[in-house]
Amino acid sequence: MELNRKEHAVALHKKGYNCAQAVACTYCDLFDIDEETVFRMTEGYGFGCGLKEICCGLTGAFAVVGMNNSSGNIERGVTKKSTYDITSALGKKFEEKNGSMICRELKGSPERKPLRSCDGCIEDACELVEEYLKEAYKGK
């Protein structure tokens, strides 16, 4: 049985990928970028970028947005604003669904119950990526 991308991302996480790697590596084939490169580029995003700050499943989704939306025009940066607008909108949707986009709040603590598991955050990030890609390629 073939896994869908959301299931594939969760399987990568269970294999040892951090949340950002699991999400971003799941989509690298769409952008003709090898998985090892994406894995290496997103390694520092794990554990809320090492600080338990922004959910790294979400930052993995942001990496996918960049791979898709960026023009790659270094001199002009013509797509930065639209990429920022897209990632901002995805972050808001993620936060609305989960009550936070902060890793330590999502994972919980001895004093606070978790809002969402890492696997759940990965699934949510993949759903947001799927919605974004569907919209980005509508009519193409």
C-alpha positions as a printed NumPy array, in Angstrom:
array([[  0.   ,   0.   ,   0.   ],
       [  1.343,   3.409,  -0.982],
       [  1.499,   6.077,   1.699],
       [  0.089,   9.525,   1.096],
       [  2.448,  12.429,   1.717],
       [  1.116,  13.112,   5.216],
       [  1.634,   9.471,   6.209],
       [  5.044,   9.518,   4.535],
       [  6.099,  12.574,   6.556],
       [  5.026,  10.929,   9.827],
       [  6.933,   7.776,   8.814],
       [ 10.063,   9.877,   8.192],
       [  9.677,  11.438,  11.641],
       [  9.416,   7.992,  13.225],
       [ 12.581,   7.07 ,  11.302],
       [ 14.503,   9.9  ,  13.023],
       [ 13.96 ,  12.965,  10.859],
       [ 13.118,  16.101,  12.812],
       [  9.684,  17.592,  12.152],
       [ 10.955,  20.139,   9.603],
       [ 12.951,  17.502,   7.754],
       [  9.972,  15.153,   7.696],
       [  7.714,  17.762,   6.093],
       [ 10.198,  19.37 ,   3.694],
       [ 11.723,  16.069,   2.519],
       [  8.264,  14.736,   1.753],
       [  7.859,  17.365,  -0.979],
       [ 11.4  ,  17.796,  -2.332],
       [ 10.635,  15.554,  -5.319],
       [  8.161,  18.155,  -6.587],
       [ 10.964,  20.698,  -6.933],
       [ 13.725,  18.495,  -8.315],
       [ 15.784,  18.89 ,  -5.134],
       [ 17.415,  15.8  ,  -3.701],
       [ 16.295,  14.639,  -0.289],
       [ 19.773,  14.713,   1.247],
       [ 20.134,  18.427,   0.438],
       [ 16.747,  19.25 ,   1.939],
       [ 17.517,  17.054,   4.959],
       [ 20.792,  18.892,   5.561],
       [ 19.271,  22.347,   5.017],
       [ 16.469,  21.758,   7.526],
       [ 18.476,  19.973,  10.213],
       [ 18.829,  23.119,  12.332],
       [ 15.067,  23.678,  12.342],
       [ 14.417,  20.758,  14.687],
       [ 13.238,  21.14 ,  18.274],
       [ 11.659,  24.496,  17.465],
       [ 14.905,  25.665,  15.836],
       [ 16.77 ,  24.338,  18.868],
       [ 14.911,  26.712,  21.161],
       [ 11.429,  25.146,  21.388],
       [ 10.111,  28.234,  19.607],
       [  8.205,  27.999,  16.314],
       [  6.982,  24.498,  15.481],
       [  9.463,  22.925,  13.113],
       [  6.742,  21.002,  11.293],
       [  5.469,  24.432,  10.356],
       [  8.959,  25.642,   9.405],
       [  9.215,  22.586,   7.158],
       [  6.009,  23.748,   5.474],
       [  7.569,  27.201,   5.101],
       [ 10.567,  25.588,   3.388],
       [  8.198,  23.951,   0.889],
       [  6.553,  27.31 ,   0.229],
       [  9.973,  28.807,  -0.448],
       [ 10.918,  25.945,  -2.779],
       [  7.704,  26.522,  -4.711],
       [  7.232,  30.281,  -4.611],
       [ 10.754,  31.718,  -4.778],
       [ 11.898,  32.982,  -8.146],
       [ 15.484,  32.287,  -7.137],
       [ 16.345,  35.814,  -8.281],
       [ 18.99 ,  36.743,  -5.725],
       [ 19.556,  40.287,  -6.955],
       [ 15.95 ,  41.434,  -6.974],
       [ 14.174,  39.356,  -4.345],
       [ 10.995,  39.701,  -6.382],
       [  9.106,  36.944,  -4.575],
       [ 10.072,  37.599,  -0.956],
       [  6.942,  39.557,  -0.07 ],
       [  4.573,  37.011,  -1.577],
       [  6.455,  34.169,   0.125],
       [  6.235,  35.994,   3.461],
       [  2.512,  36.59 ,   2.898],
       [  1.948,  32.896,   2.209],
       [  3.947,  31.697,   5.22 ],
       [  2.172,  34.226,   7.441],
       [ -1.205,  32.935,   6.301],
       [ -0.145,  29.303,   6.85 ],
       [  1.142,  30.164,  10.321],
       [ -2.17 ,  31.796,  11.226],
       [ -4.135,  28.762,  10.01 ],
       [ -1.862,  26.439,  11.963],
       [ -2.252,  28.542,  15.109],
       [ -6.038,  28.711,  14.714],
       [ -6.206,  24.928,  14.465],
       [ -3.791,  24.123,  17.302],
       [ -3.988,  27.08 ,  19.667],
       [ -0.317,  27.93 ,  19.165],
       [  2.597,  27.639,  16.765],
       [  5.161,  27.584,  19.578],
       [  6.825,  24.185,  20.05 ],
       [  7.018,  24.271,  23.858],
       [  3.316,  25.17 ,  24.074],
       [  2.338,  22.49 ,  21.572],
       [  4.431,  19.795,  23.287],
       [  3.309,  20.809,  26.776],
       [  5.266,  20.752,  29.998],
       [  4.878,  19.284,  33.463],
       [  2.591,  22.225,  34.257],
       [  0.635,  22.291,  30.971],
       [ -0.946,  19.533,  28.96 ],
       [  0.181,  19.21 ,  25.342],
       [ -1.881,  20.925,  22.674],
       [ -0.678,  18.685,  19.827],
       [  1.829,  15.892,  19.309],
       [  4.747,  16.269,  16.926],
       [  3.156,  13.744,  14.57 ],
       [ -0.079,  15.744,  14.703],
       [  1.808,  18.95 ,  13.923],
       [  3.515,  17.231,  10.99 ],
       [  0.129,  16.078,   9.693],
       [ -1.292,  19.58 ,  10.061],
       [  1.722,  21.116,   8.308],
       [  1.313,  18.662,   5.41 ],
       [ -2.379,  19.497,   5.153],
       [ -1.491,  23.178,   4.916],
       [  1.135,  22.429,   2.254],
       [ -1.399,  20.387,   0.278],
       [ -3.963,  23.218,   0.457],
       [ -1.336,  25.751,  -0.572],
       [ -0.054,  23.673,  -3.508],
       [ -3.577,  22.941,  -4.693],
       [ -4.333,  26.67 ,  -4.705],
       [ -0.964,  27.582,  -6.253],
       [ -1.523,  25.2  ,  -9.157],
       [ -5.245,  25.793,  -9.623],
       [ -5.938,  26.275, -13.3  ],
       [ -2.394,  25.385, -14.399]])
